[in-house]
Amino acid sequence: MRVRLFASLRDLAGRSEVRLDLPPGASTEDAWQALAKDYPAVAARRASLMASVNRRYAPFDTALSEGDEVVFIPPVSGG
């Protein structure tokens, strides 16, 4: 499973992409939990995140398939 990280999540994890091995039937939430286990600094960000699976916004209970791309999107601001 390919997980991409942006903005503050990328900074906290120290990388923009990680690979996760998840069991069949895993959800986006499972991917987040695995990520937070490997990179504890990101764990506190969960409440404010959006998720995307294969470039479409997705709820955290979305079932994942082999080869999916998951992106966790922190809140952003601009000016």
PDB file of N, CA, C and O in Angstrom:
ATOM      1  N   MET A   1       0.845  -1.165   0.000  1.00  0.00           N
ATOM      2  CA  MET A   1       0.000   0.000   0.000  1.00  0.00           C
ATOM      3  C   MET A   1       0.896   1.235   0.000  1.00  0.00           C
ATOM      4  O   MET A   1       1.800   1.353   0.827  1.00  0.00           O
ATOM      5  N   ARG A   2       0.649   2.124  -0.899  1.00  0.00           N
ATOM      6  CA  ARG A   2       1.401   3.381  -0.981  1.00  0.00           C
ATOM      7  C   ARG A   2       0.621   4.467  -0.245  1.00  0.00           C
ATOM      8  O   ARG A   2      -0.555   4.698  -0.526  1.00  0.00           O
ATOM      9  N   VAL A   3       1.284   5.127   0.696  1.00  0.00           N
ATOM     10  CA  VAL A   3       0.676   6.226   1.446  1.00  0.00           C
ATOM     11  C   VAL A   3       1.518   7.468   1.207  1.00  0.00           C
ATOM     12  O   VAL A   3       2.731   7.467   1.417  1.00  0.00           O
ATOM     13  N   ARG A   4       0.857   8.518   0.766  1.00  0.00           N
ATOM     14  CA  ARG A   4       1.548   9.784   0.526  1.00  0.00           C
ATOM     15  C   ARG A   4       1.192  10.766   1.630  1.00  0.00           C
ATOM     16  O   ARG A   4       0.059  10.803   2.110  1.00  0.00           O
ATOM     17  N   LEU A   5       2.182  11.559   2.022  1.00  0.00           N
ATOM     18  CA  LEU A   5       2.022  12.525   3.112  1.00  0.00           C
ATOM     19  C   LEU A   5       2.379  13.917   2.611  1.00  0.00           C
ATOM     20  O   LEU A   5       3.325  14.094   1.843  1.00  0.00           O
ATOM     21  N   PHE A   6       1.612  14.893   3.057  1.00  0.00           N
ATOM     22  CA  PHE A   6       1.827  16.268   2.645  1.00  0.00           C
ATOM     23  C   PHE A   6       1.924  17.183   3.858  1.00  0.00           C
ATOM     24  O   PHE A   6       1.500  16.840   4.961  1.00  0.00           O
ATOM     25  N   ALA A   7       2.490  18.344   3.619  1.00  0.00           N
ATOM     26  CA  ALA A   7       2.543  19.443   4.585  1.00  0.00           C
ATOM     27  C   ALA A   7       3.065  18.982   5.949  1.00  0.00           C
ATOM     28  O   ALA A   7       4.140  18.387   6.031  1.00  0.00           O
ATOM     29  N   SER A   8       2.307  19.253   7.019  1.00  0.00           N
ATOM     30  CA  SER A   8       2.787  18.950   8.369  1.00  0.00           C
ATOM     31  C   SER A   8       3.005  17.457   8.585  1.00  0.00           C
ATOM     32  O   SER A   8       3.898  17.075   9.341  1.00  0.00           O
ATOM     33  N   LEU A   9       2.215  16.609   7.944  1.00  0.00           N
ATOM     34  CA  LEU A   9       2.419  15.162   8.094  1.00  0.00           C
ATOM     35  C   LEU A   9       3.756  14.743   7.490  1.00  0.00           C
ATOM     36  O   LEU A   9       4.473  13.927   8.068  1.00  0.00           O
ATOM     37  N   ARG A  10       4.081  15.286   6.358  1.00  0.00           N
ATOM     38  CA  ARG A  10       5.379  15.003   5.724  1.00  0.00           C
ATOM     39  C   ARG A  10       6.510  15.462   6.634  1.00  0.00           C
ATOM     40  O   ARG A  10       7.505  14.758   6.806  1.00  0.00           O
ATOM     41  N   ASP A  11       6.353  16.646   7.214  1.00  0.00           N
ATOM     42  CA  ASP A  11       7.388  17.172   8.104  1.00  0.00           C
ATOM     43  C   ASP A  11       7.551  16.305   9.345  1.00  0.00           C
ATOM     44  O   ASP A  11       8.676  16.030   9.764  1.00  0.00           O
ATOM     45  N   LEU A  12       6.448  15.875   9.933  1.00  0.00           N
ATOM     46  CA  LEU A  12       6.516  15.065  11.150  1.00  0.00           C
ATOM     47  C   LEU A  12       7.077  13.671  10.892  1.00  0.00           C
ATOM     48  O   LEU A  12       7.811  13.133  11.720  1.00  0.00           O
ATOM     49  N   ALA A  13       6.738  13.096   9.764  1.00  0.00           N
ATOM     50  CA  ALA A  13       7.217  11.749   9.439  1.00  0.00           C
ATOM     51  C   ALA A  13       8.621  11.780   8.837  1.00  0.00           C
ATOM     52  O   ALA A  13       9.333  10.775   8.856  1.00  0.00           O
ATOM     53  N   GLY A  14       9.008  12.923   8.311  1.00  0.00           N
ATOM     54  CA  GLY A  14      10.324  13.032   7.699  1.00  0.00           C
ATOM     55  C   GLY A  14      10.409  12.411   6.318  1.00  0.00           C
ATOM     56  O   GLY A  14      11.498  12.137   5.814  1.00  0.00           O
ATOM     57  N   ARG A  15       9.255  12.190   5.710  1.00  0.00           N
ATOM     58  CA  ARG A  15       9.228  11.626   4.353  1.00  0.00           C
ATOM     59  C   ARG A  15       7.877  11.933   3.718  1.00  0.00           C
ATOM     60  O   ARG A  15       6.898  12.202   4.414  1.00  0.00           O
ATOM     61  N   SER A  16       7.836  11.891   2.406  1.00  0.00           N
ATOM     62  CA  SER A  16       6.602  12.225   1.692  1.00  0.00           C
ATOM     63  C   SER A  16       5.814  10.987   1.270  1.00  0.00           C
ATOM     64  O   SER A  16       4.665  11.094   0.842  1.00  0.00           O
ATOM     65  N   GLU A  17       6.432   9.815   1.390  1.00  0.00           N
ATOM     66  CA  GLU A  17       5.743   8.594   0.983  1.00  0.00           C
ATOM     67  C   GLU A  17       6.247   7.423   1.818  1.00  0.00           C
ATOM     68  O   GLU A  17       7.434   7.319   2.126  1.00  0.00           O
ATOM     69  N   VAL A  18       5.316   6.547   2.174  1.00  0.00           N
ATOM     70  CA  VAL A  18       5.677   5.316   2.887  1.00  0.00           C
ATOM     71  C   VAL A  18       4.921   4.157   2.256  1.00  0.00           C
ATOM     72  O   VAL A  18       3.888   4.344   1.613  1.00  0.00           O
ATOM     73  N   ARG A  19       5.445   2.984   2.447  1.00  0.00           N
ATOM     74  CA  ARG A  19       4.778   1.749   2.016  1.00  0.00           C
ATOM     75  C   ARG A  19       4.321   1.013   3.258  1.00  0.00           C
ATOM     76  O   ARG A  19       5.080   0.869   4.216  1.00  0.00           O
ATOM     77  N   LEU A  20       3.090   0.549   3.245  1.00  0.00           N
ATOM     78  CA  LEU A  20       2.544  -0.212   4.366  1.00  0.00           C
ATOM     79  C   LEU A  20       2.094  -1.575   3.876  1.00  0.00           C
ATOM     80  O   LEU A  20       1.522  -1.697   2.793  1.00  0.00           O
ATOM     81  N   ASP A  21       2.349  -2.586   4.667  1.00  0.00           N
ATOM     82  CA  ASP A  21       1.816  -3.922   4.410  1.00  0.00           C
ATOM     83  C   ASP A  21       0.595  -4.099   5.291  1.00  0.00           C
ATOM     84  O   ASP A  21       0.709  -4.186   6.513  1.00  0.00           O
ATOM     85  N   LEU A  22      -0.563  -4.152   4.673  1.00  0.00           N
ATOM     86  CA  LEU A  22      -1.811  -4.285   5.406  1.00  0.00           C
ATOM     87  C   LEU A  22      -2.501  -5.584   5.014  1.00  0.00           C
ATOM     88  O   LEU A  22      -2.344  -6.058   3.889  1.00  0.00           O
ATOM     89  N   PRO A  23      -3.261  -6.157   5.933  1.00  0.00           N
ATOM     90  CA  PRO A  23      -3.964  -7.399   5.611  1.00  0.00           C
ATOM     91  C   PRO A  23      -5.135  -7.151   4.650  1.00  0.00           C
ATOM     92  O   PRO A  23      -5.617  -6.023   4.541  1.00  0.00           O
ATOM     93  N   PRO A  24      -5.585  -8.182   3.967  1.00  0.00           N
ATOM     94  CA  PRO A  24      -6.770  -8.036   3.111  1.00  0.00           C
ATOM     95  C   PRO A  24      -7.953  -7.524   3.933  1.00  0.00           C
ATOM     96  O   PRO A  24      -8.147  -7.925   5.081  1.00  0.00           O
ATOM     97  N   GLY A  25      -8.729  -6.645   3.336  1.00  0.00           N
ATOM     98  CA  GLY A  25      -9.893  -6.093   4.025  1.00  0.00           C
ATOM     99  C   GLY A  25      -9.585  -4.899   4.899  1.00  0.00           C
ATOM    100  O   GLY A  25     -10.476  -4.394   5.583  1.00  0.00           O
ATOM    101  N   ALA A  26      -8.345  -4.433   4.898  1.00  0.00           N
ATOM    102  CA  ALA A  26      -7.967  -3.278   5.711  1.00  0.00           C
ATOM    103  C   ALA A  26      -8.694  -2.029   5.218  1.00  0.00           C
ATOM    104  O   ALA A  26      -9.062  -1.926   4.048  1.00  0.00           O
ATOM    105  N   SER A  27      -8.889  -1.101   6.119  1.00  0.00           N
ATOM    106  CA  SER A  27      -9.567   0.156   5.801  1.00  0.00           C
ATOM    107  C   SER A  27      -8.570   1.317   5.816  1.00  0.00           C
ATOM    108  O   SER A  27      -7.405   1.164   6.186  1.00  0.00           O
ATOM    109  N   THR A  28      -9.060   2.449   5.412  1.00  0.00           N
ATOM    110  CA  THR A  28      -8.246   3.657   5.479  1.00  0.00           C
ATOM    111  C   THR A  28      -7.834   3.934   6.918  1.00  0.00           C
ATOM    112  O   THR A  28      -6.712   4.374   7.167  1.00  0.00           O
ATOM    113  N   GLU A  29      -8.725   3.683   7.861  1.00  0.00           N
ATOM    114  CA  GLU A  29      -8.396   3.847   9.285  1.00  0.00           C
ATOM    115  C   GLU A  29      -7.273   2.893   9.687  1.00  0.00           C
ATOM    116  O   GLU A  29      -6.374   3.276  10.436  1.00  0.00           O
ATOM    117  N   ASP A  30      -7.318   1.668   9.200  1.00  0.00           N
ATOM    118  CA  ASP A  30      -6.239   0.721   9.487  1.00  0.00           C
ATOM    119  C   ASP A  30      -4.900   1.245   8.948  1.00  0.00           C
ATOM    120  O   ASP A  30      -3.862   1.102   9.594  1.00  0.00           O
ATOM    121  N   ALA A  31      -4.940   1.839   7.780  1.00  0.00           N
ATOM    122  CA  ALA A  31      -3.724   2.414   7.207  1.00  0.00           C
ATOM    123  C   ALA A  31      -3.214   3.545   8.094  1.00  0.00           C
ATOM    124  O   ALA A  31      -2.013   3.664   8.338  1.00  0.00           O
ATOM    125  N   TRP A  32      -4.144   4.376   8.574  1.00  0.00           N
ATOM    126  CA  TRP A  32      -3.730   5.466   9.464  1.00  0.00           C
ATOM    127  C   TRP A  32      -3.113   4.912  10.748  1.00  0.00           C
ATOM    128  O   TRP A  32      -2.074   5.395  11.198  1.00  0.00           O
ATOM    129  N   GLN A  33      -3.744   3.910  11.331  1.00  0.00           N
ATOM    130  CA  GLN A  33      -3.222   3.331  12.573  1.00  0.00           C
ATOM    131  C   GLN A  33      -1.824   2.739  12.365  1.00  0.00           C
ATOM    132  O   GLN A  33      -0.956   2.889  13.225  1.00  0.00           O
ATOM    133  N   ALA A  34      -1.607   2.077  11.244  1.00  0.00           N
ATOM    134  CA  ALA A  34      -0.285   1.519  10.945  1.00  0.00           C
ATOM    135  C   ALA A  34       0.743   2.631  10.759  1.00  0.00           C
ATOM    136  O   ALA A  34       1.881   2.522  11.215  1.00  0.00           O
ATOM    137  N   LEU A  35       0.329   3.692  10.089  1.00  0.00           N
ATOM    138  CA  LEU A  35       1.220   4.833   9.894  1.00  0.00           C
ATOM    139  C   LEU A  35       1.586   5.460  11.230  1.00  0.00           C
ATOM    140  O   LEU A  35       2.756   5.745  11.486  1.00  0.00           O
ATOM    141  N   ALA A  36       0.584   5.677  12.087  1.00  0.00           N
ATOM    142  CA  ALA A  36       0.819   6.296  13.392  1.00  0.00           C
ATOM    143  C   ALA A  36       1.695   5.405  14.280  1.00  0.00           C
ATOM    144  O   ALA A  36       2.462   5.908  15.101  1.00  0.00           O
ATOM    145  N   LYS A  37       1.582   4.111  14.118  1.00  0.00           N
ATOM    146  CA  LYS A  37       2.433   3.192  14.878  1.00  0.00           C
ATOM    147  C   LYS A  37       3.892   3.330  14.430  1.00  0.00           C
ATOM    148  O   LYS A  37       4.800   3.353  15.261  1.00  0.00           O
ATOM    149  N   ASP A  38       4.109   3.421  13.129  1.00  0.00           N
ATOM    150  CA  ASP A  38       5.468   3.550  12.593  1.00  0.00           C
ATOM    151  C   ASP A  38       6.044   4.955  12.766  1.00  0.00           C
ATOM    152  O   ASP A  38       7.257   5.119  12.888  1.00  0.00           O
ATOM    153  N   TYR A  39       5.178   5.961  12.778  1.00  0.00           N
ATOM    154  CA  TYR A  39       5.591   7.364  12.893  1.00  0.00           C
ATOM    155  C   TYR A  39       4.729   8.039  13.965  1.00  0.00           C
ATOM    156  O   TYR A  39       3.805   8.781  13.633  1.00  0.00           O
ATOM    157  N   PRO A  40       5.022   7.790  15.248  1.00  0.00           N
ATOM    158  CA  PRO A  40       4.169   8.276  16.348  1.00  0.00           C
ATOM    159  C   PRO A  40       3.951   9.792  16.357  1.00  0.00           C
ATOM    160  O   PRO A  40       2.945  10.262  16.888  1.00  0.00           O
ATOM    161  N   ALA A  41       4.853  10.544  15.792  1.00  0.00           N
ATOM    162  CA  ALA A  41       4.706  11.996  15.792  1.00  0.00           C
ATOM    163  C   ALA A  41       3.464  12.464  15.045  1.00  0.00           C
ATOM    164  O   ALA A  41       2.979  13.567  15.300  1.00  0.00           O
ATOM    165  N   VAL A  42       2.937  11.655  14.129  1.00  0.00           N
ATOM    166  CA  VAL A  42       1.756  12.072  13.356  1.00  0.00           C
ATOM    167  C   VAL A  42       0.447  11.755  14.070  1.00  0.00           C
ATOM    168  O   VAL A  42      -0.596  12.287  13.690  1.00  0.00           O
ATOM    169  N   ALA A  43       0.471  10.914  15.081  1.00  0.00           N
ATOM    170  CA  ALA A  43      -0.745  10.379  15.704  1.00  0.00           C
ATOM    171  C   ALA A  43      -1.737  11.447  16.146  1.00  0.00           C
ATOM    172  O   ALA A  43      -2.941  11.274  15.959  1.00  0.00           O
ATOM    173  N   ALA A  44      -1.269  12.531  16.718  1.00  0.00           N
ATOM    174  CA  ALA A  44      -2.158  13.569  17.240  1.00  0.00           C
ATOM    175  C   ALA A  44      -2.909  14.321  16.146  1.00  0.00           C
ATOM    176  O   ALA A  44      -3.844  15.062  16.448  1.00  0.00           O
ATOM    177  N   ARG A  45      -2.531  14.152  14.910  1.00  0.00           N
ATOM    178  CA  ARG A  45      -3.160  14.880  13.791  1.00  0.00           C
ATOM    179  C   ARG A  45      -4.437  14.228  13.274  1.00  0.00           C
ATOM    180  O   ARG A  45      -5.123  14.825  12.444  1.00  0.00           O
ATOM    181  N   ARG A  46      -4.773  13.058  13.721  1.00  0.00           N
ATOM    182  CA  ARG A  46      -5.890  12.290  13.162  1.00  0.00           C
ATOM    183  C   ARG A  46      -7.210  13.050  13.113  1.00  0.00           C
ATOM    184  O   ARG A  46      -7.926  12.976  12.114  1.00  0.00           O
ATOM    185  N   ALA A  47      -7.538  13.771  14.162  1.00  0.00           N
ATOM    186  CA  ALA A  47      -8.857  14.422  14.255  1.00  0.00           C
ATOM    187  C   ALA A  47      -9.106  15.444  13.147  1.00  0.00           C
ATOM    188  O   ALA A  47     -10.257  15.711  12.802  1.00  0.00           O
ATOM    189  N   SER A  48      -8.055  16.010  12.595  1.00  0.00           N
ATOM    190  CA  SER A  48      -8.253  17.075  11.604  1.00  0.00           C
ATOM    191  C   SER A  48      -7.956  16.649  10.170  1.00  0.00           C
ATOM    192  O   SER A  48      -7.892  17.495   9.278  1.00  0.00           O
ATOM    193  N   LEU A  49      -7.777  15.365   9.937  1.00  0.00           N
ATOM    194  CA  LEU A  49      -7.382  14.892   8.604  1.00  0.00           C
ATOM    195  C   LEU A  49      -8.552  14.551   7.695  1.00  0.00           C
ATOM    196  O   LEU A  49      -9.645  14.210   8.147  1.00  0.00           O
ATOM    197  N   MET A  50      -8.290  14.651   6.424  1.00  0.00           N
ATOM    198  CA  MET A  50      -9.136  14.075   5.387  1.00  0.00           C
ATOM    199  C   MET A  50      -8.319  12.953   4.761  1.00  0.00           C
ATOM    200  O   MET A  50      -7.089  12.954   4.828  1.00  0.00           O
ATOM    201  N   ALA A  51      -9.007  12.006   4.156  1.00  0.00           N
ATOM    202  CA  ALA A  51      -8.312  10.915   3.469  1.00  0.00           C
ATOM    203  C   ALA A  51      -8.751  10.887   2.015  1.00  0.00           C
ATOM    204  O   ALA A  51      -9.855  11.305   1.665  1.00  0.00           O
ATOM    205  N   SER A  52      -7.865  10.389   1.190  1.00  0.00           N
ATOM    206  CA  SER A  52      -8.144  10.203  -0.223  1.00  0.00           C
ATOM    207  C   SER A  52      -7.636   8.821  -0.613  1.00  0.00           C
ATOM    208  O   SER A  52      -6.550   8.407  -0.209  1.00  0.00           O
ATOM    209  N   VAL A  53      -8.434   8.120  -1.401  1.00  0.00           N
ATOM    210  CA  VAL A  53      -8.027   6.825  -1.937  1.00  0.00           C
ATOM    211  C   VAL A  53      -8.122   6.920  -3.453  1.00  0.00           C
ATOM    212  O   VAL A  53      -9.186   7.180  -4.015  1.00  0.00           O
ATOM    213  N   ASN A  54      -6.996   6.706  -4.090  1.00  0.00           N
ATOM    214  CA  ASN A  54      -6.931   6.787  -5.556  1.00  0.00           C
ATOM    215  C   ASN A  54      -7.479   8.105  -6.086  1.00  0.00           C
ATOM    216  O   ASN A  54      -8.253   8.146  -7.042  1.00  0.00           O
ATOM    217  N   ARG A  55      -7.049   9.183  -5.430  1.00  0.00           N
ATOM    218  CA  ARG A  55      -7.368  10.557  -5.834  1.00  0.00           C
ATOM    219  C   ARG A  55      -8.833  10.950  -5.674  1.00  0.00           C
ATOM    220  O   ARG A  55      -9.320  11.845  -6.363  1.00  0.00           O
ATOM    221  N   ARG A  56      -9.533  10.275  -4.760  1.00  0.00           N
ATOM    222  CA  ARG A  56     -10.909  10.653  -4.437  1.00  0.00           C
ATOM    223  C   ARG A  56     -11.043  10.699  -2.927  1.00  0.00           C
ATOM    224  O   ARG A  56     -10.589   9.796  -2.225  1.00  0.00           O
ATOM    225  N   TYR A  57     -11.670  11.757  -2.432  1.00  0.00           N
ATOM    226  CA  TYR A  57     -11.896  11.826  -0.986  1.00  0.00           C
ATOM    227  C   TYR A  57     -12.651  10.584  -0.552  1.00  0.00           C
ATOM    228  O   TYR A  57     -13.537  10.098  -1.254  1.00  0.00           O
ATOM    229  N   ALA A  58     -12.285  10.078   0.619  1.00  0.00           N
ATOM    230  CA  ALA A  58     -12.873   8.830   1.093  1.00  0.00           C
ATOM    231  C   ALA A  58     -12.999   8.860   2.615  1.00  0.00           C
ATOM    232  O   ALA A  58     -12.128   9.399   3.298  1.00  0.00           O
ATOM    233  N   PRO A  59     -14.071   8.289   3.145  1.00  0.00           N
ATOM    234  CA  PRO A  59     -14.191   8.185   4.604  1.00  0.00           C
ATOM    235  C   PRO A  59     -13.172   7.180   5.141  1.00  0.00           C
ATOM    236  O   PRO A  59     -12.644   6.354   4.396  1.00  0.00           O
ATOM    237  N   PHE A  60     -12.909   7.264   6.425  1.00  0.00           N
ATOM    238  CA  PHE A  60     -11.900   6.406   7.039  1.00  0.00           C
ATOM    239  C   PHE A  60     -12.325   4.948   7.149  1.00  0.00           C
ATOM    240  O   PHE A  60     -11.516   4.106   7.538  1.00  0.00           O
ATOM    241  N   ASP A  61     -13.566   4.629   6.820  1.00  0.00           N
ATOM    242  CA  ASP A  61     -13.982   3.217   6.834  1.00  0.00           C
ATOM    243  C   ASP A  61     -13.944   2.593   5.432  1.00  0.00           C
ATOM    244  O   ASP A  61     -14.452   1.491   5.224  1.00  0.00           O
ATOM    245  N   THR A  62     -13.346   3.298   4.484  1.00  0.00           N
ATOM    246  CA  THR A  62     -13.231   2.788   3.117  1.00  0.00           C
ATOM    247  C   THR A  62     -12.325   1.562   3.073  1.00  0.00           C
ATOM    248  O   THR A  62     -11.209   1.584   3.593  1.00  0.00           O
ATOM    249  N   ALA A  63     -12.812   0.501   2.451  1.00  0.00           N
ATOM    250  CA  ALA A  63     -12.001  -0.713   2.286  1.00  0.00           C
ATOM    251  C   ALA A  63     -10.942  -0.467   1.223  1.00  0.00           C
ATOM    252  O   ALA A  63     -11.213   0.134   0.183  1.00  0.00           O
ATOM    253  N   LEU A  64      -9.748  -0.935   1.494  1.00  0.00           N
ATOM    254  CA  LEU A  64      -8.631  -0.755   0.579  1.00  0.00           C
ATOM    255  C   LEU A  64      -8.334  -2.038  -0.176  1.00  0.00           C
ATOM    256  O   LEU A  64      -8.606  -3.139   0.301  1.00  0.00           O
ATOM    257  N   SER A  65      -7.772  -1.872  -1.359  1.00  0.00           N
ATOM    258  CA  SER A  65      -7.372  -3.006  -2.199  1.00  0.00           C
ATOM    259  C   SER A  65      -5.887  -2.908  -2.506  1.00  0.00           C
ATOM    260  O   SER A  65      -5.285  -1.839  -2.411  1.00  0.00           O
ATOM    261  N   GLU A  66      -5.318  -4.029  -2.872  1.00  0.00           N
ATOM    262  CA  GLU A  66      -3.910  -4.076  -3.282  1.00  0.00           C
ATOM    263  C   GLU A  66      -3.659  -3.020  -4.356  1.00  0.00           C
ATOM    264  O   GLU A  66      -4.415  -2.915  -5.321  1.00  0.00           O
ATOM    265  N   GLY A  67      -2.604  -2.248  -4.182  1.00  0.00           N
ATOM    266  CA  GLY A  67      -2.233  -1.254  -5.177  1.00  0.00           C
ATOM    267  C   GLY A  67      -2.883   0.107  -5.012  1.00  0.00           C
ATOM    268  O   GLY A  67      -2.570   1.027  -5.768  1.00  0.00           O
ATOM    269  N   ASP A  68      -3.779   0.263  -4.046  1.00  0.00           N
ATOM    270  CA  ASP A  68      -4.395   1.571  -3.823  1.00  0.00           C
ATOM    271  C   ASP A  68      -3.360   2.584  -3.362  1.00  0.00           C
ATOM    272  O   ASP A  68      -2.358   2.235  -2.738  1.00  0.00           O
ATOM    273  N   GLU A  69      -3.622   3.843  -3.682  1.00  0.00           N
ATOM    274  CA  GLU A  69      -2.821   4.945  -3.170  1.00  0.00           C
ATOM    275  C   GLU A  69      -3.677   5.698  -2.157  1.00  0.00           C
ATOM    276  O   GLU A  69      -4.778   6.150  -2.474  1.00  0.00           O
ATOM    277  N   VAL A  70      -3.167   5.826  -0.950  1.00  0.00           N
ATOM    278  CA  VAL A  70      -3.864   6.541   0.114  1.00  0.00           C
ATOM    279  C   VAL A  70      -3.099   7.826   0.389  1.00  0.00           C
ATOM    280  O   VAL A  70      -1.870   7.832   0.468  1.00  0.00           O
ATOM    281  N   VAL A  71      -3.841   8.907   0.532  1.00  0.00           N
ATOM    282  CA  VAL A  71      -3.243  10.189   0.887  1.00  0.00           C
ATOM    283  C   VAL A  71      -3.971  10.702   2.116  1.00  0.00           C
ATOM    284  O   VAL A  71      -5.201  10.730   2.154  1.00  0.00           O
ATOM    285  N   PHE A  72      -3.205  11.106   3.120  1.00  0.00           N
ATOM    286  CA  PHE A  72      -3.782  11.757   4.289  1.00  0.00           C
ATOM    287  C   PHE A  72      -3.501  13.243   4.152  1.00  0.00           C
ATOM    288  O   PHE A  72      -2.357  13.663   3.976  1.00  0.00           O
ATOM    289  N   ILE A  73      -4.570  14.032   4.236  1.00  0.00           N
ATOM    290  CA  ILE A  73      -4.494  15.455   3.922  1.00  0.00           C
ATOM    291  C   ILE A  73      -4.766  16.268   5.181  1.00  0.00           C
ATOM    292  O   ILE A  73      -5.880  16.248   5.704  1.00  0.00           O
ATOM    293  N   PRO A  74      -3.759  16.980   5.670  1.00  0.00           N
ATOM    294  CA  PRO A  74      -3.976  17.844   6.833  1.00  0.00           C
ATOM    295  C   PRO A  74      -4.668  19.131   6.394  1.00  0.00           C
ATOM    296  O   PRO A  74      -4.695  19.454   5.207  1.00  0.00           O
ATOM    297  N   PRO A  75      -5.221  19.856   7.347  1.00  0.00           N
ATOM    298  CA  PRO A  75      -5.816  21.140   6.990  1.00  0.00           C
ATOM    299  C   PRO A  75      -4.735  22.074   6.417  1.00  0.00           C
ATOM    300  O   PRO A  75      -3.586  22.068   6.857  1.00  0.00           O
ATOM    301  N   VAL A  76      -5.128  22.842   5.460  1.00  0.00           N
ATOM    302  CA  VAL A  76      -4.193  23.796   4.856  1.00  0.00           C
ATOM    303  C   VAL A  76      -4.809  25.173   4.889  1.00  0.00           C
ATOM    304  O   VAL A  76      -6.029  25.322   4.944  1.00  0.00           O
ATOM    305  N   SER A  77      -3.964  26.169   4.855  1.00  0.00           N
ATOM    306  CA  SER A  77      -4.443  27.541   4.767  1.00  0.00           C
ATOM    307  C   SER A  77      -3.550  28.259   3.767  1.00  0.00           C
ATOM    308  O   SER A  77      -2.434  27.832   3.472  1.00  0.00           O
ATOM    309  N   GLY A  78      -4.047  29.296   3.291  1.00  0.00           N
ATOM    310  CA  GLY A  78      -3.278  30.059   2.300  1.00  0.00           C
ATOM    311  C   GLY A  78      -3.673  31.509   2.356  1.00  0.00           C
ATOM    312  O   GLY A  78      -4.539  31.916   3.130  1.00  0.00           O
ATOM    313  N   GLY A  79      -3.050  32.238   1.562  1.00  0.00           N
ATOM    314  CA  GLY A  79      -3.372  33.656   1.607  1.00  0.00           C
ATOM    315  C   GLY A  79      -3.020  34.333   0.336  1.00  0.00           C
ATOM    316  O   GLY A  79      -3.227  35.539   0.201  1.00  0.00           O
TER     317      GLY A  79
END
